[in-house]
């Protein structure tokens, strides 16, 4: 748990006041906390992501906080999160601890890692500090590549091709056509598809390792030892990994490129 000042990370989640009265999951969340976190105080919106998940900051009267993950089981079952969390934790990688779980209703009680993602922190950091943080995050990829992959989906040619096809959909289909009034010729489209397939086939020949798939600055949280990390955490600062539930077995360079060619950092 963290003793940080519990301010919401974003305003994308409905206010847990009047709006929560129309939200049946809010009542389920309170029932979960009453069972697993007796004595808890108020809930505040913490954040949401590009999914059906929501996050609430649970405030305790003594100033400590935890994060409640709300993941509707019909849309976002928590089993993949719990499974990958166990794999990463077993490898000694920094992830938020799970303190309570309710898979039937889709709730997890997690460490509060605060609000400092690598993305938000680096904006005001000195260049030397940014370089050191990037080196730490890059170094984590070595043990992460050795995480157990049995049972994970294969990042094979069809999956790789489908992911790269987002470039066609978003760049050509949305940016060029909708915003620039331009498009590709048939020859350019054929050239793109051939390049896409060739890249996917070459990547798929590499020995599969654990791949996070979204290892970038918004999914790495700055964690100070003695805060959310608690006893036994490495001295200084580490970068806790979040949003790992979509992990696959795939090519080694994928996460490294996600980090070094981060689409969120210019």
N, C-alpha and C positions, 0 to 999 in steps of 0.2 A: 504494500500500500504506500501511497505517497502522501506527504504532508504539504504539498504545493497548494497555492490558492486555487480553489476549484472553480475556474471560469470555463464556460463552454467553449469548445474548439471551433464551433461554427453555429450558425443559426438555421441550419438546414433541417433540423428536426423540430417537430411541433413543440411548442412550449408545454411543459407538463403541468399546466393549470387547467384552464377551461377546455383546451383542445384535448387533453388527456381523458376527459370525461367521455369523449366520443370514441376513444381508442380502447377496444377491449384488451389489447395486448398490454396496455399500461397496467391494468388491474392484474393480469397474469404476472407481470413483472414484479409488482408489489408482493403478490403471494409468494413468488419464488424467493424474494429477499427476506420475507418474514420467516420462511423455513430455513434458509441457509445463511442469512446475515442478520440475526436478531439484534436489535438495537440500532439498526441503520437509521440515518436521517433522511434528508431530502434527496430527490433525483434532479439532475440538470442534464439537458442535452449535451452530449460530448461531441459527436460527429456522426456523419453518415458516409457511405461510400457508393461506388457505382454498382449497387446491388440492392437487394431487399433488406439488407442488414441495417440496424441502427445501434447506436452506442449511447449509453447514459452514464453519467458520472454519479456515483453513489457517495454521498457525503455522510460521514460519521460525526457524532457530537464532539469527539476528541480531535477533529481536524483531519483524520485520515480519510483516504478516498480509495475507491475501487471503480472499475469499469464494468458495467453490465452490457453484455452483447445480446441483442434481441434479433434473432434470426428465425423468421417463421418457417417451421419445419416443412411445410408443403412446398415452399419456394426455395428456401436456402437451408437444408438440413445441416446440423452442426457436426455430423459424423466426419466429413472430410477435414474440417478444421481440427477436430480432436485427434484424428489419426495422424495428420501431418505434424501437429504440435508435438505429439509423443515422439515422432521420429527425430525432429530437430532437437528436442530436449535431451533425448538419449545420446545425441552426438555432442552435447555440451554447448550448443549454440544459444545465444541470448534470445529468448522469447518470453512473453508475459506468462506468468504462472496462472494455471487454472485453479481457482479456489472452490468452485462449486459448479455443477452442471445439471441441466434438465433437458435431455435430448427429446423427450416427448413434446415439450412445449417450446423448445428452441431457445434456451437461455444458458449463458455462461457468465460466471463472475470471474473477472480477470484483474491482474495488476493494473494500476493506473500508471501509465508511462509518461503522463504529462502531455504537453502540446508541441514539443520540439521535434518535428521531423527533420531529417537532414535537409530537406528542401527549405523549410522556414528558417532553420538555424544558419545555413550557409550564407544567406542573404547579407547578414551583418558580420560574418566572421572574417578574420584576417586571412589573406591568401595562404599563409603557412599553416594555419589551423584547418582550412578547407582541405589542403593537400593531405594533412595528417589524417583527417577524418575519412577522406576517400581511400587512403591506404588501408585504414582499419576495415572499412567495408569491403574492400577488394580482398583483403587477407581472409575474411570470413568465408569467401567462396571456396577456399581450399577444403576445409572440413565439411562444408555444405555439399560439395560434390560427392563426398563419401557417405552421405546419408542413405539409409536403406531405401531402395526403390521398389521392392517387391509389392505388387498389387497396385502401383500407381499407373495411371493411363500412359500409354506410349505416345511421345511427341513424334509421331511418324509422318510420312510424306503427306497424307491427307490433312492432318492437323496443322502441319507447318504451312502447307499451301493455303489452307483456309485462313490462317492468321496473316500471312503475307497479302492475301487478297483484300484485306482491309485497306491497304495502300491504294488499290484500284478503286475501292468503294469510296474512300474518304477524299483522296486527292483528285482522281479523275472525275468520279461521279458527283462529288459535292463541291470541291473547290474549283476545278477547272470549268465544269459545266454550269454550276449554279452561280458562281461568283465571278468567273472570268469570261463566261460565254464561249468557251473553247472546248475542244475535245480531242481525243487521239484519232489518228487515222487507223484503218484496219491493220496496216503494217506495224504501226507502233504498238497496237494492242497485242498483236501476235508476238512481237518481240518481247513485250513485258511478260506474257504468259510463259514463253519459253524460258526466260530468265528466272521467273518465279519457280518453275518446276525444276530447273537445274539446281538452283540453290537448295530447295527442299530435299532433293535426292542426295546431294552431297552431304548435307547436315545429317540426314537419316543414316548414313553409313558410319557415322562416328559412334563409338561405344557409348551407350546411354548412361547418364549419371542423373542425380537428383537435380531438377531444375525448378526454381521458384516460379518463374514466368513473369513476375512483376517486381523484380529486385531493382528498385530505383529509389530516388530520394524521398518520395512520399510514403514509402513503406519501410523506412528505417528510422527508428525513434532514438533520440539521444537519451541515454540513461546514465545517471551518475550513481556510482557505487555508494550504497548506504541509503539510497532513495528507494525507487521501486524494485531495484535489484535485491536489496536486503542483505542479510548475512551471507557470506560466501561469494558475493559478486567480486569480480576482478577490480582491483583498485583503479581509480580514475573514471574514465568514461568509456562506455561501449555503445554499440548501435544495435538496439533490439529489432528483431525482424517481425513484421506483422503481415497480414493479408496473404498468408501462404497456403490457403486451403485449395488452390487450383494447381498445386505442384504436379509435375509430370516427370517421367523418365525420358530424358532427351539429350541434345548435344551440349557438350561442355561450354562452348563459347557463349551460349545464349544469355545467361545471367550477367556475365562480364560485359557484354555489349549493352545490355539494359542499363547497367550502372554507368559505364563510361560514355555512352551516347544517350544520356538521360533526356527524354523528350520534354521534361519540365524545366530544365536548366539550359539557358542560352549559352 
